[in-house]
Amino acid sequence: MARNDVKGKTVLIAGGAKNLGGLLSRNFAARGANLVIHYNSDSSGADAIKTYADVRAAGAEAVLVQADLRSVSNISKLFDAGIEKFGGVDIAINTVGKVLKKPMVETTEAEFDSMSDINAKVAYFFLQEAGKKLNDNGKICTIVTSLLAAYTGLYATYGGMKAPVEHFTRAASKEFGSRGISVTAVGPGPMDTPFFYGQETPEAVAYHKSASALGGLTDIQDIAPLIEFLVTDGWWITGQTIFANGGYTTR
């Protein structure tokens, strides 16, 4: 089987109901993969049902799983759902994240804890569970942020809690490599999705649009093919964080 052939393989996507995750679910379905589509809460339920319907209409088999991944047992159950339905999981993609734009001196302990749980803890235990349960020669990709390469304020808890995922990725790639599993992270620029606009003023949106060398915000249509490449033909890239942001920032 060609490395880029995902037909018959099982792809698990945390946050796979909408935005980038929803696009990935649809793209992999069109290529003949089985899908495990995760969504967090009832607020995403309508998107999840629509994505599931689109995946099934594309002829793909799928299972829809609602779970709060801040509980490690729920991450375990998510992978188990793929194993029980399809006999195993081949590709695991984590798009889960939460953003907060706020000065450090105004950030509460509860906000810090929430950002840590969603951006760092979930990512760590998602990788851990994938390392335990992914099929040999599987692939893992986590979405981080291009803020990891930025010199800026106001995003201390967002960039700061995504930063550990770079090391998690390196460590996992070393530990899982003997099984043929590659592990990567992708850092998009500000993406033109509802996830981005909630905390930005019109002036900030205008700045972010002007900041990229290629102009404009990051489009999920430009990020999905990169992730699809990394978990197929691009498997030889491992332990790396790749920034894909149209020249918004770089190291």
C-alpha positions as a printed Julia matrix, in Angstrom:
251×3 Matrix{Float64}:
   0.0    0.0    0.0
   1.34   3.43  -0.92
   2.16   5.62   2.04
  -0.3    8.26   0.88
  -3.13   5.75   0.58
  -5.44   6.1    3.56
  -8.24   4.01   2.12
  -9.43   1.6    4.78
  -7.26   3.18   7.48
  -8.75   4.74  10.58
  -8.21   8.43  11.31
  -9.08   9.78  14.77
  -9.51  13.55  14.99
  -9.88  15.3   18.34
 -11.96  18.37  17.64
 -12.97  16.83  14.34
 -16.44  18.33  14.12
 -15.81  21.87  12.89
 -13.32  24.38  11.52
  -9.98  22.73  10.65
 -10.97  19.43  12.27
 -14.19  19.31  10.29
 -12.35  19.96   7.03
  -9.87  17.19   7.82
 -12.71  14.78   8.59
 -14.31  15.49   5.22
 -11.01  15.31   3.33
 -10.02  11.97   4.81
 -13.52  10.61   4.21
 -13.23  11.55   0.54
 -10.02   9.5    0.4
 -11.72   6.4    1.81
 -10.58   6.51   5.43
 -12.66   5.49   8.43
 -13.24   8.37  10.84
 -13.44   8.74  14.61
 -14.83  12.25  15.0
 -14.56  13.82  18.44
 -16.41  16.86  19.72
 -16.35  18.38  23.17
 -19.76  19.65  24.17
 -23.38  20.14  23.21
 -22.48  23.53  21.73
 -20.61  21.68  18.98
 -23.31  19.05  18.57
 -24.95  20.5   15.46
 -21.56  20.85  13.73
 -20.68  17.29  14.73
 -23.9   15.87  13.32
 -23.41  17.8   10.06
 -19.81  16.64   9.71
 -20.82  13.05  10.44
 -23.56  13.24   7.79
 -21.11  14.64   5.23
 -18.57  11.93   6.0
 -21.17   9.21   5.62
 -22.44  10.79   2.4
 -18.88  10.53   1.07
 -19.13   6.77   1.6
 -16.9    6.6    4.66
 -17.57   4.7    7.87
 -17.49   6.88  10.98
 -18.16   7.02  14.69
 -19.04  10.21  16.55
 -17.74  10.62  20.11
 -18.61  13.41  22.55
 -16.09  13.72  25.37
 -14.41  16.27  27.6
 -10.78  15.4   26.99
  -9.61  17.16  30.14
 -10.38  13.79  31.71
  -7.65  11.33  30.76
 -10.12   8.46  30.98
 -12.14  10.14  28.22
  -9.07  10.3   25.97
  -8.64   6.58  26.55
 -12.31   5.96  25.71
 -11.95   8.0   22.51
  -9.19   5.73  21.21
 -11.09   2.67  22.42
 -14.07   3.78  20.33
 -11.92   3.58  17.21
 -10.49   0.23  18.17
 -13.92  -1.23  18.94
 -15.5    0.11  15.75
 -12.67  -0.43  13.26
 -10.19  -2.77  14.93
  -7.53  -0.1   15.44
  -6.43   3.49  14.86
  -3.77   4.42  12.3
  -3.67   8.22  12.36
  -4.36  10.47  15.37
  -4.75  14.24  14.94
  -5.36  16.63  17.83
  -6.83  20.01  16.85
  -8.11  20.84  20.34
  -7.21  24.21  21.8
  -8.43  27.23  23.69
  -7.25  30.82  23.25
  -7.11  33.62  25.78
  -5.86  37.13  25.03
  -5.3   38.88  28.31
  -2.53  40.7   30.2
  -0.61  38.52  32.62
  -1.44  40.82  35.54
  -5.17  40.3   34.9
  -5.14  36.53  34.37
  -6.87  34.54  37.09
  -5.75  31.24  38.53
  -8.87  29.59  37.12
  -8.08  30.91  33.64
  -4.49  29.7   33.92
  -5.63  26.25  35.0
  -8.19  26.02  32.2
  -5.65  27.04  29.55
  -3.13  24.57  30.94
  -5.64  21.73  30.97
  -6.9   22.22  27.42
  -3.71  23.21  25.61
  -1.02  21.22  27.44
  -2.57  18.44  29.51
  -4.92  17.23  26.77
  -2.07  17.3   24.25
   0.21  15.29  26.54
  -2.25  12.56  27.34
  -3.5   12.42  23.75
   0.07  11.63  22.71
   0.39   9.15  25.56
  -2.77   7.32  24.57
  -1.75   7.31  20.91
   1.59   5.8   21.92
  -0.23   3.03  23.76
  -2.95   2.28  21.23
  -1.95   3.44  17.75
  -1.2    0.73  15.21
   2.45   0.23  14.26
   3.55   2.66  11.52
   0.87   5.07  12.7
   1.06   8.85  12.5
   0.34  11.6   15.04
  -0.05  15.34  14.51
  -0.94  18.07  17.01
  -2.04  21.61  16.2
  -0.11  24.28  18.11
   0.29  27.96  17.17
   2.69  30.25  15.33
   2.76  32.36  18.48
   5.49  29.95  19.6
   7.75  31.87  17.23
   6.42  35.33  18.14
   7.69  38.05  20.46
   4.46  39.43  21.83
   2.42  39.97  24.95
  -1.2   39.19  25.86
  -1.07  35.53  24.81
   1.04  34.23  27.7
  -1.35  31.43  28.64
  -2.14  30.45  25.04
   1.36  30.45  23.56
   2.79  29.41  26.9
   0.56  26.36  27.25
   1.08  25.32  23.64
   4.86  25.63  24.01
   5.3   22.36  25.96
   3.71  20.48  23.07
   6.9   21.04  21.06
   8.86  19.03  23.59
   6.08  16.48  23.99
   6.31  16.0   20.22
  10.07  15.51  20.26
   9.92  13.09  23.18
   7.07  11.07  21.68
   8.84  10.83  18.32
  11.89   9.34  20.03
   9.88   6.96  22.18
   7.5    5.77  19.45
   9.91   5.81  16.51
  10.94   2.18  16.85
   7.36   1.26  15.94
   7.46   3.34  12.77
   5.28   6.07  14.29
   6.01   9.65  13.26
   4.98  12.56  15.48
   4.68  16.17  14.35
   3.16  19.5   15.37
   1.83  22.22  13.07
   1.7   25.88  14.08
  -0.76  27.81  11.9
  -0.95  31.58  11.87
  -4.16  33.32  12.98
  -6.84  31.28  11.22
  -9.93  32.73   9.64
 -12.34  30.78  11.85
 -14.65  31.68  14.78
 -11.9   30.37  17.08
  -9.83  33.45  16.18
 -12.33  36.29  16.21
 -13.76  35.83  19.7
 -10.96  37.65  21.5
  -9.76  40.09  18.82
 -10.8   43.69  18.22
 -11.34  44.92  14.63
  -8.02  46.77  14.9
  -6.21  43.62  15.98
  -7.81  41.62  13.16
  -6.58  44.24  10.68
  -3.07  43.99  12.12
  -3.0   40.2   11.94
  -4.16  40.34   8.33
  -1.4   42.78   7.44
   1.36  40.97   9.35
   1.81  37.97   7.04
   4.21  38.29   4.13
   1.72  36.67   1.77
  -1.16  38.78   3.08
  -4.28  37.88   5.04
  -5.2   35.37   7.69
  -4.38  31.68   7.51
  -7.03  29.66   5.65
  -7.84  26.19   6.92
  -7.73  25.08   3.27
  -3.99  25.82   3.34
  -3.34  23.95   6.6
  -5.31  20.74   5.98
  -3.11  19.58   3.03
   0.02  20.02   5.15
  -1.39  17.87   7.93
  -2.57  15.27   5.42
   0.94  15.2    3.94
   2.64  14.8    7.33
   0.5   11.79   8.23
   1.02  10.11   4.84
   3.9   10.78   2.41
   5.58  13.14   4.86
   5.99  10.49   7.54
   9.81  10.83   7.45
   9.38  14.25   9.08
   9.15  13.51  12.79
   9.82  15.32  16.07
   9.32  18.65  14.31
   7.08  21.68  14.74
   6.26  23.22  11.38
   5.05  26.81  11.13
   2.55  27.4    8.34
   1.44  31.01   8.44
   2.12  32.81   5.16
   5.16  34.53   6.66
   3.38  35.8    9.77
   6.3   34.89  11.99
   9.34  32.63  11.97
  12.3   31.65  14.11
